[in-house]
Structure formats: structure tokens, C-alpha cells
Amino acid sequence: MRLLVTGTRGQVGWELSRSLLPLGDVVALDRRQCDFSRPELLPGLIRSIKPDVIVNAAAYTAVDKAEREEKLASTINGTAVGVIAEEARKAGILLVHYSTDYVFDGAKQMPYTEDDAPNPINAYGRSKLAGDIAVRQAGGAYVILRTSWVYAGRGHNFLDTILRLASEREELRIVDDQIGAPTWARDIADATALIIRAICQEQTQGQFASGLFNLIASGATSWHGFAKAILEDATRLGLLQRVPQLKPIPSEEYPLPAARPKNSRLAGDRISERFGIALPDWKQGLARCIEELGPRLRGDNIRARTI
Ligand SMILES: NC(=O)c1ccc[n+]([C@@H]2O[C@H](COP(=O)([O-])OP(=O)(O)OC[C@H]3O[C@@H](n4cnc5c(N)ncnc54)[C@H](OP(=O)(O)O)[C@@H]3O)[C@@H](O)[C@H]2O)c1
């Protein structure tokens, strides 16, 4: 089996290029090799690679910047995804694509299910929703995995930011009224591999049906709770020179260009019922990720790091 991974320098894409290796021949492309801002080039590229599966981890993910670059975000997250989905349908390729909690407005009091109607409140969310719709409308074989609050040991993310700020500031003021499930990119990639293998079996038995599935760590917390756990784990492992005070604040005290949903919780029942997959509690994923970062961060390394 040949698997094409896009966005291989991103958090999920990087992990996929390792997690998918046991499944077959992995062709992992970065932005230079496969540029979604030029969707017209994508069909030719896919035809030259002839994959059996495309796992699309490329995306415009700069949530605040998207407010002033909505057209570009929409081309990358919407138009290009539609072009890929159409090509995948024509060539009989399975498309695995990632969606986001930011397609919702966050007004629901309970975790969002796959059947809840999206209502994005920022440009990034609108662009990602356009991609979800395009994948469905193309009518090929697809799986959309909707995840939230992704972090990893590489790339720019909340974990990286908190560890850096911990060495720079006496006090960190962190939003406490947005809740979601911090999800380790490694866990997403490993689960993706299991899902692809299960789908291959389903396809062999003529039982495959395309669908959208929430794929998130178990449990939930606020950004403040996430920051607290990061500092606790990093302290336990001796990775911090000093520990800043953490102050919970409402979103209104930390205004950003893009509005964020207050409730980002996604229900994981459907993926568990179909594929028998439930990601570990977010604290477990975080502890493993930080433990792995340890050797790199120990001593003065944290202080020397810059974004
Ligand atoms: N990050 C989150 O919190 C989060 C939450 C929910 C869902 N998701 C979704 O999960 C998926 C993976 O996200 P991630 O966290 O791994 O994102 P990420 O770390 O930002 O990686 C995205 C990758 O896409 C690449 N990319 C950007 N513009 C591109 C273009 N024009 N053509 C080709 N590639 C381009 C980036 O390239 P460079 O490395 O060159 O910049 C980067 O490698 C995405 O679909 C995202 O929407 C993410």
C-alpha cells in the first residue's frame, strides 16, 4: 500500500510519517513539495505518486492571522482540499482528512457530536468547514477525523509557548473559560494508522462507509488547567529553573483577533463504537510528551529557546 502524507513538517504530519510506516510505502511531502496555495498543481502531483491512501495533515492553522488572510486560508483549507477529494474519488483513493473543534461556536453546554451543526465564529473555522464540506461533496471514500487543541514536542503550540514563557515571566495569566481536550499529535497519528488498517479490512469485506469521527484525548480542561498541568509535569521532571504564578482569567481579558469557542469539547463515542479507539486521558498524553521532551529541555535549554 502506498500512503501520501501532506504537511509532513507539521505536528500531526511529522508523527504520521512515523506512525504510518508499518502500513506500507509512505510518501511524505512538505509545503515546498506540495503547495496547497496552488490547488491546480495537486491533481498532477497525486497522479504521479499514485497513492492508495492520502492522509492530509497540511492546513493553514494560524488562527489569528487567518482573520486578515481569509482568502488564503480558504484556498488552502477549502479549495485545495476539495481538489484533492475530487482527485481521490476519481482514482479510488481513500482520503483521510482532519477537521477542528473551531467549526463550532462553542455555545452548546455538552460535548459536540458529529451530528451537531457547525457554526464557525472565526475565519479559520470557516475555512476548515469549507474543507469538511468539500470532502463530503466529492463523494469518494473518506474519513474526516475532527480533533482539538493539538500539541506536540515540535512546532509552535501551547505547550511550547508555556514552557518558553515559564522561563521569561513571574506570572502567567491564562484563559480559564474555554474548555477542550488537549490532544497529542502522536496519539492522533497512531490512531490514524489503526483506523486506516481497519478501513482496509472493511473495504476488503465490502463493509466500508465514509464518515466523520471525533478523535480527541479523553477528559477536558481549560487552557489554564492545561498550563497548570504543563508546569506541574515540567517541574516534576526538573525541567524548569523557576515556576511562574498562574492566574486564571476570562477570555475578555486576553483579546485576540479571532474569537474562540468557549466549549470545544467533542464526544468520542462514535469512533469508539466503529473502530474501538479511545485516546488516553489528556493528562497522560501530556505527561508522555513532556517526558520525551525532557532530555532536550533540561538545564538552560529552555531559556535559550526562541519561537
Ligand atoms: N493545531 C491544532 O490545535 C488543531 C486543532 C484541531 C484540528 N487541527 C487540524 O489538524 C490538522 C493538523 O494540524 P497541525 O496541528 O499538525 O498543524 P500544523 O502543525 O500547523 O501543520 C500544518 C502543516 O501544513 C503546512 N502548510 C501550511 N500551508 C500550506 C500550504 N500552502 N501548502 C502545503 N502545506 C501547508 C504547514 O507547513 P509549514 O511547516 O511549512 O508551515 C505545516 O507543516 C489540520 O487539519 C488542522 O486544521 C489542528
The ligand as a Gaussian input file, in Angstrom:
#p B3LYP/6-31G(d) Opt

LIG

0 1
 N       -3.265000      22.650000      15.889000
 C       -4.467000      22.485000      16.462000
 O       -4.693000      22.871000      17.608000
 C       -5.568000      21.786000      15.704000
 C       -6.820000      21.636000      16.327000
 C       -7.839000      20.978000      15.643000
 C       -7.603000      20.495000      14.365000
 N       -6.401000      20.674000      13.775000
 C       -6.219000      20.189000      12.418000
 O       -5.310000      19.094000      12.452000
 C       -4.548000      19.064000      11.235000
 C       -3.076000      19.051000      11.556000
 O       -2.773000      20.244000      12.274000
 P       -1.351000      20.516000      12.937000
 O       -1.591000      20.912000      14.338000
 O       -0.410000      19.404000      12.644000
 O       -0.941000      21.829000      12.128000
 P        0.481000      22.452000      11.892000
 O        1.458000      21.931000      12.881000
 O        0.281000      23.911000      11.743000
 O        0.884000      21.837000      10.481000
 C        0.246000      22.226000       9.311000
 C        1.178000      21.926000       8.172000
 O        0.552000      22.425000       6.993000
 C        1.534000      23.048000       6.226000
 N        1.011000      24.055000       5.326000
 C        0.650000      25.334000       5.594000
 N        0.328000      25.970000       4.456000
 C        0.497000      25.069000       3.465000
 C        0.352000      25.120000       2.059000
 N        0.015000      26.253000       1.443000
 N        0.594000      24.000000       1.330000
 C        1.002000      22.865000       1.944000
 N        1.193000      22.759000       3.260000
 C        0.933000      23.847000       4.012000
 C        2.495000      23.686000       7.214000
 O        3.713000      23.884000       6.545000
 P        4.965000      24.650000       7.210000
 O        5.538000      23.672000       8.178000
 O        5.843000      24.930000       6.046000
 O        4.378000      25.860000       7.846000
 C        2.542000      22.652000       8.308000
 O        3.585000      21.733000       8.080000
 C       -5.015000      20.276000      10.429000
 O       -6.012000      19.885000       9.538000
 C       -5.606000      21.200000      11.481000
 O       -6.578000      22.066000      10.926000
 C       -5.372000      21.289000      14.426000

